[in-house]
Amino acid sequence: MDFLRASRDQGDPPEPLESIENIWTVAAHMATVGIFVLLLGVCLYFLRPVLLPVAAALVIGTTLAPIVKAAARRRISPWATAIALGALLLALAGTAVTLLARPVSEWVTRAAIKQKLYVLDPPLAALRELQEVIMPSGDTVAVEPSQWGMVTPLVALVTPAVVEVTLFFVTLIFFLATQINFRRYVASFFTTREGKLRYIRIANDIEEYLAAYITTVTIINFGLGVVVAIGAWLFGLPNPIILGLVAMALNYVPYIGAACTTVILLGVGLVTFPSFGYALVPPAAFVGVATVEGQFITPTVLGHRLTLNPLAVLLALAFWAWLWGPMGAFLAVPLTIIVLVTMTHLFPPDESKLPD
């Protein structure tokens, strides 16, 4: 009784449901939404070869859209700007692959790491024995592979990648060159003036938020890359500039990027330094730098307007990385920004104060 009396003192008691049918109506709506989400996830998974390059092109194109608009105001053709930006991105990607090819091959071919990780040999041997007991290989017949047998897997691996890269750049160029007309075309599907204006506001806000976020994060990642390159040079790691570029690129993916950079620095340290303890110093120093950057510098620079909920970012990373792999992890934060901006316009937050 005291509890009920205290509840009445704190506020009005909750009103009872008008009918039990309301519960079933809400449950039916939730089931419909759940089925739609499941079907959407299945479509996203099986249509990945087409949707992933197109989604990446649209996100990057939306980020670069202010550049095309600024050039158009100076009477520069959108097609010329779009082709120039596409060629610049292609040149940057080719340069990155060229710079990474030689250092990675050198690190992989060094055999010193095998001597420093000899403590892992017994567990690995026990694991192989357990695998042989559970899944015996049996008697096998060795067949000399033909030249065509070696070429076929390579072609099967390279062909889809080339098609996806081509689709990405073609979509990016066409989107950048025709974005204004494309926006007008989509707006024409809305019958009311209010609907057209809401779509334009959503598109403008998405463009603004993405451009601001990517620009700010790029500046921060560049500074982090410079710090990593200088630190790698001071510690005596090989190819410090390459390590700085790798740290800068991977830091676009929150949490996972810093973890991958730490593992890379540990691996390079293992093949470079004579002792395991000294090889731990560079990744440990990077963990400290990444912690300061992620917990203090980035939130302060981005401000409250661009700050995302850490739980939402983590869930988005897990979902898109599981669905689309590494590229999905790279697109997780931009896609989260797009969803949040759209939801904010469609369902404005209630400013009324609710009890804790």
C-alpha positions as CSV (number, residue, x, y, z in Angstrom):
1,M,0.0,0.0,0.0
2,D,2.8,2.4,0.8
3,F,4.3,1.6,-2.6
4,L,1.0,2.3,-4.4
5,R,0.6,5.5,-2.5
6,A,4.1,6.6,-3.4
7,S,3.5,5.9,-7.1
8,R,0.4,8.0,-7.0
9,D,2.3,10.9,-5.4
10,Q,4.9,10.8,-8.1
11,G,2.5,11.1,-11.0
12,D,-0.7,9.9,-12.5
13,P,-1.1,6.1,-12.8
14,P,-0.9,4.6,-16.3
15,E,-4.1,4.3,-18.1
16,P,-5.4,0.8,-18.9
17,L,-5.5,-0.5,-22.5
18,E,-8.8,0.1,-24.2
19,S,-8.9,-3.4,-25.6
20,I,-6.9,-6.6,-25.8
21,E,-7.0,-6.2,-29.6
22,N,-4.6,-3.3,-29.3
23,I,-1.9,-5.7,-28.2
24,W,-2.4,-7.9,-31.2
25,T,-2.4,-4.9,-33.5
26,V,0.9,-3.8,-32.1
27,A,2.3,-7.3,-32.3
28,A,1.1,-7.6,-36.0
29,H,2.9,-4.4,-36.8
30,M,6.1,-5.5,-35.1
31,A,5.9,-8.8,-37.0
32,T,5.5,-7.1,-40.3
33,V,8.5,-4.8,-39.6
34,G,10.5,-7.8,-38.5
35,I,9.7,-9.8,-41.7
36,F,10.6,-6.7,-43.8
37,V,14.0,-6.3,-42.0
38,L,14.8,-10.0,-42.5
39,L,13.9,-9.9,-46.2
40,L,16.0,-6.7,-46.5
41,G,19.0,-8.4,-44.9
42,V,18.7,-11.4,-47.2
43,C,18.6,-9.1,-50.3
44,L,21.5,-7.1,-49.0
45,Y,23.5,-10.3,-48.5
46,F,22.8,-12.0,-51.8
47,L,23.0,-8.8,-53.9
48,R,26.3,-7.8,-52.4
49,P,28.3,-7.8,-55.7
50,V,26.0,-5.1,-57.1
51,L,24.8,-3.2,-54.0
52,L,28.2,-2.8,-52.3
53,P,30.0,-0.9,-55.1
54,V,26.9,1.1,-55.8
55,A,26.4,2.0,-52.2
56,A,30.1,2.9,-51.8
57,A,29.8,5.1,-54.9
58,L,26.7,6.9,-53.7
59,V,28.2,7.6,-50.2
60,I,31.5,8.8,-51.6
61,G,29.7,10.8,-54.3
62,T,27.5,12.5,-51.7
63,T,30.6,13.4,-49.8
64,L,32.3,14.9,-52.9
65,A,29.1,16.6,-54.1
66,P,30.0,20.0,-52.6
67,I,33.2,20.1,-54.8
68,V,31.2,19.5,-58.0
69,K,28.7,22.2,-57.0
70,A,31.5,24.7,-56.2
71,A,33.1,23.9,-59.6
72,A,29.7,24.3,-61.3
73,R,29.3,27.8,-59.8
74,R,32.6,28.7,-61.5
75,R,31.2,27.4,-64.8
76,I,33.1,24.2,-64.8
77,S,31.2,21.3,-66.3
78,P,30.0,18.7,-63.8
79,W,31.2,16.0,-66.1
80,A,34.7,17.4,-66.2
81,T,34.8,17.7,-62.4
82,A,33.4,14.2,-61.9
83,I,35.9,12.6,-64.3
84,A,38.7,14.4,-62.6
85,L,37.7,13.3,-59.2
86,G,37.2,9.7,-60.4
87,A,40.7,9.7,-62.0
88,L,42.2,11.2,-58.8
89,L,40.6,8.5,-56.6
90,L,41.8,5.8,-59.1
91,A,45.3,7.2,-59.1
92,L,45.4,7.3,-55.2
93,A,44.2,3.7,-55.0
94,G,46.8,2.6,-57.6
95,T,49.5,4.4,-55.8
96,A,48.5,2.9,-52.4
97,V,48.6,-0.6,-53.9
98,T,51.9,0.0,-55.5
99,L,53.5,1.4,-52.3
100,L,52.1,-1.5,-50.2
101,A,53.1,-4.3,-52.5
102,R,56.8,-4.3,-51.9
103,P,56.9,-3.8,-48.1
104,V,54.2,-6.4,-47.5
105,S,56.1,-9.0,-49.7
106,E,59.3,-8.3,-47.8
107,W,57.6,-8.6,-44.4
108,V,55.9,-11.9,-45.4
109,T,59.0,-13.5,-46.8
110,R,61.1,-12.9,-43.7
111,A,61.5,-16.1,-41.8
112,A,62.7,-14.5,-38.5
113,I,59.2,-14.4,-37.1
114,K,59.0,-18.2,-37.1
115,Q,62.0,-18.4,-34.7
116,K,60.4,-15.8,-32.3
117,L,57.1,-17.7,-32.3
118,Y,58.5,-21.1,-31.7
119,V,56.4,-21.3,-28.5
120,L,53.4,-21.6,-30.7
121,D,54.6,-24.8,-32.4
122,P,53.4,-27.3,-29.8
123,P,49.8,-25.9,-29.7
124,L,49.7,-25.8,-33.5
125,A,51.0,-29.3,-33.8
126,A,48.4,-30.5,-31.2
127,L,45.7,-28.7,-33.2
128,R,46.7,-30.5,-36.4
129,E,46.7,-33.8,-34.6
130,L,43.2,-33.2,-33.2
131,Q,42.0,-32.2,-36.7
132,E,43.4,-35.4,-38.1
133,V,41.6,-37.5,-35.5
134,I,38.3,-35.7,-36.0
135,M,38.5,-35.4,-39.8
136,P,41.1,-37.9,-41.1
137,S,42.4,-36.9,-44.5
138,G,42.7,-40.5,-45.7
139,D,44.7,-41.7,-48.6
140,T,45.1,-39.1,-51.3
141,V,46.5,-39.4,-54.8
142,A,48.8,-36.6,-55.8
143,V,47.9,-35.1,-59.2
144,E,50.3,-32.8,-60.9
145,P,48.4,-29.5,-61.5
146,S,48.2,-28.2,-65.0
147,Q,48.8,-24.6,-66.0
148,W,45.2,-24.1,-66.7
149,G,44.3,-25.4,-63.2
150,M,46.5,-22.7,-61.7
151,V,45.1,-19.9,-63.9
152,T,41.4,-20.7,-63.4
153,P,41.3,-19.8,-59.6
154,L,43.2,-16.6,-60.3
155,V,40.8,-15.6,-63.0
156,A,37.8,-16.5,-60.8
157,L,39.2,-14.3,-58.0
158,V,40.2,-11.3,-60.1
159,T,37.2,-11.0,-62.4
160,P,34.6,-10.2,-59.8
161,A,36.9,-7.6,-58.2
162,V,37.5,-5.9,-61.5
163,V,33.8,-5.8,-62.3
164,E,33.0,-4.4,-58.9
165,V,35.7,-1.7,-59.1
166,T,34.5,-0.8,-62.6
167,L,30.9,-0.5,-61.4
168,F,32.0,1.6,-58.5
169,F,33.9,4.2,-60.6
170,V,31.2,4.3,-63.4
171,T,28.5,4.9,-60.8
172,L,30.6,7.5,-59.0
173,I,31.2,9.5,-62.1
174,F,27.7,9.4,-63.3
175,F,26.3,10.3,-59.9
176,L,28.6,13.2,-59.4
177,A,27.9,14.5,-62.9
178,T,24.1,14.2,-62.7
179,Q,23.4,14.6,-59.0
180,I,21.4,17.8,-59.4
181,N,19.2,16.3,-62.0
182,F,19.0,13.1,-60.1
183,R,17.8,15.0,-57.0
184,R,15.1,16.8,-59.0
185,Y,14.0,13.4,-60.5
186,V,13.6,11.8,-57.1
187,A,11.8,14.9,-55.7
188,S,9.3,14.6,-58.6
189,F,7.9,11.4,-57.1
190,F,6.5,13.3,-54.1
191,T,3.1,14.7,-54.9
192,T,2.9,17.4,-52.2
193,R,5.1,20.4,-51.8
194,E,5.8,19.5,-48.2
195,G,7.1,16.1,-49.3
196,K,9.3,17.6,-51.9
197,L,10.8,20.1,-49.4
198,R,11.3,17.4,-46.8
199,Y,13.2,15.3,-49.2
200,I,15.4,18.2,-50.2
201,R,16.1,19.0,-46.6
202,I,17.1,15.4,-45.9
203,A,19.3,15.3,-48.9
204,N,21.0,18.6,-48.0
205,D,21.6,17.5,-44.4
206,I,23.0,14.1,-45.4
207,E,25.4,15.9,-47.8
208,E,26.4,18.4,-45.2
209,Y,26.9,15.9,-42.4
210,L,28.8,13.4,-44.5
211,A,31.1,16.1,-46.0
212,A,31.8,17.6,-42.5
213,Y,32.4,14.2,-40.9
214,I,34.6,12.8,-43.7
215,T,36.6,16.0,-43.9
216,T,37.1,16.2,-40.1
217,V,38.0,12.6,-39.8
218,T,40.4,12.8,-42.7
219,I,42.3,15.6,-41.0
220,I,42.4,13.7,-37.7
221,N,43.5,10.5,-39.5
222,F,46.2,12.4,-41.4
223,G,47.6,13.7,-38.1
224,L,47.5,10.2,-36.6
225,G,49.3,8.9,-39.7
226,V,52.1,11.5,-39.3
227,V,52.5,10.5,-35.6
228,V,52.7,6.8,-36.5
229,A,55.2,7.5,-39.2
230,I,57.4,9.5,-36.9
231,G,57.1,7.0,-34.1
232,A,57.9,4.1,-36.5
233,W,61.0,6.0,-37.7
234,L,62.1,6.6,-34.1
235,F,61.6,3.0,-33.1
236,G,63.5,1.8,-36.1
237,L,60.7,0.1,-38.0
238,P,61.1,-0.3,-41.7
239,N,59.0,1.7,-44.1
240,P,57.7,4.2,-41.6
241,I,55.8,6.3,-44.2
242,I,54.0,3.1,-45.4
243,L,53.0,2.4,-41.8
244,G,51.7,5.9,-41.3
245,L,49.6,5.6,-44.5
246,V,48.2,2.2,-43.3
247,A,47.3,3.7,-39.9
248,M,45.6,6.7,-41.6
249,A,43.6,4.5,-43.9
250,L,42.5,1.9,-41.3
251,N,41.5,4.6,-38.8
252,Y,38.5,5.4,-40.9
253,V,37.0,2.2,-39.4
254,P,36.4,2.9,-35.6
255,Y,37.7,0.3,-33.2
256,I,38.5,-2.3,-35.8
257,G,41.0,0.0,-37.6
258,A,43.0,0.7,-34.5
259,A,43.1,-3.0,-33.6
260,C,44.3,-3.9,-37.1
261,T,47.0,-1.3,-37.0
262,T,48.1,-2.6,-33.6
263,V,48.4,-6.1,-35.0
264,I,50.3,-4.8,-38.0
265,L,52.8,-2.9,-35.9
266,L,53.3,-6.1,-33.7
267,G,53.9,-8.2,-36.8
268,V,56.4,-5.7,-38.3
269,G,58.1,-5.5,-34.9
270,L,58.4,-9.3,-34.6
271,V,60.2,-9.5,-38.0
272,T,62.4,-6.5,-37.2
273,F,63.5,-6.6,-33.6
274,P,65.5,-9.4,-32.0
275,S,63.4,-9.8,-28.9
276,F,59.7,-10.3,-28.4
277,G,59.6,-7.7,-25.5
278,Y,61.0,-4.9,-27.6
279,A,58.6,-5.8,-30.5
280,L,55.7,-5.0,-28.1
281,V,56.8,-1.4,-27.5
282,P,55.6,0.1,-30.9
283,P,52.1,-1.4,-30.7
284,A,51.8,-0.4,-27.0
285,A,52.7,3.2,-27.8
286,F,50.2,3.2,-30.7
287,V,47.5,1.9,-28.3
288,G,48.2,4.9,-26.1
289,V,48.1,7.4,-29.0
290,A,44.9,5.8,-30.4
291,T,43.2,6.0,-27.0
292,V,44.0,9.7,-26.7
293,E,42.8,10.3,-30.3
294,G,39.6,8.3,-30.0
295,Q,38.5,9.4,-26.5
296,F,39.6,13.0,-26.4
297,I,40.7,14.5,-29.7
298,T,38.0,13.2,-32.1
299,P,35.0,13.9,-29.8
300,T,36.3,17.4,-29.1
301,V,36.9,18.3,-32.8
302,L,33.7,16.7,-34.0
303,G,31.6,18.4,-31.3
304,H,28.2,17.4,-30.1
305,R,26.6,17.9,-33.5
306,L,28.5,15.1,-35.2
307,T,29.0,12.8,-32.2
308,L,27.5,9.4,-32.7
309,N,26.4,7.0,-30.0
310,P,29.2,4.5,-29.4
311,L,26.8,1.6,-29.1
312,A,25.1,2.5,-32.4
313,V,28.5,2.7,-34.1
314,L,29.6,-0.6,-32.6
315,L,26.4,-2.4,-33.7
316,A,26.6,-0.8,-37.2
317,L,30.2,-2.0,-37.5
318,A,29.3,-5.5,-36.5
319,F,26.3,-5.7,-38.8
320,W,27.9,-4.2,-42.0
321,A,31.2,-6.0,-41.5
322,W,29.3,-9.3,-41.2
323,L,27.1,-8.5,-44.2
324,W,29.7,-6.9,-46.6
325,G,33.1,-7.6,-45.1
326,P,35.9,-5.0,-44.8
327,M,34.2,-2.5,-47.2
328,G,31.0,-2.8,-45.2
329,A,33.0,-1.8,-42.0
330,F,34.4,1.2,-43.9
331,L,30.8,2.3,-44.9
332,A,29.3,1.5,-41.5
333,V,29.6,5.0,-40.0
334,P,28.5,7.0,-43.2
335,L,25.5,4.7,-43.5
336,T,24.7,5.2,-39.9
337,I,24.8,9.0,-40.4
338,I,22.5,8.7,-43.4
339,V,20.0,6.6,-41.4
340,L,20.1,8.8,-38.3
341,V,19.6,12.0,-40.4
342,T,16.7,10.5,-42.3
343,M,15.0,9.2,-39.1
344,T,15.4,12.6,-37.4
345,H,13.6,14.3,-40.2
346,L,10.8,11.7,-40.5
347,F,10.4,11.2,-36.7
348,P,11.5,14.4,-34.9
349,P,12.6,13.6,-31.4
350,D,10.2,14.4,-28.5
351,E,11.7,17.2,-26.4
352,S,9.4,16.5,-23.4
353,K,11.3,15.4,-20.3
354,L,10.7,11.8,-19.4
355,P,11.5,10.2,-16.0
356,D,14.8,8.3,-15.7
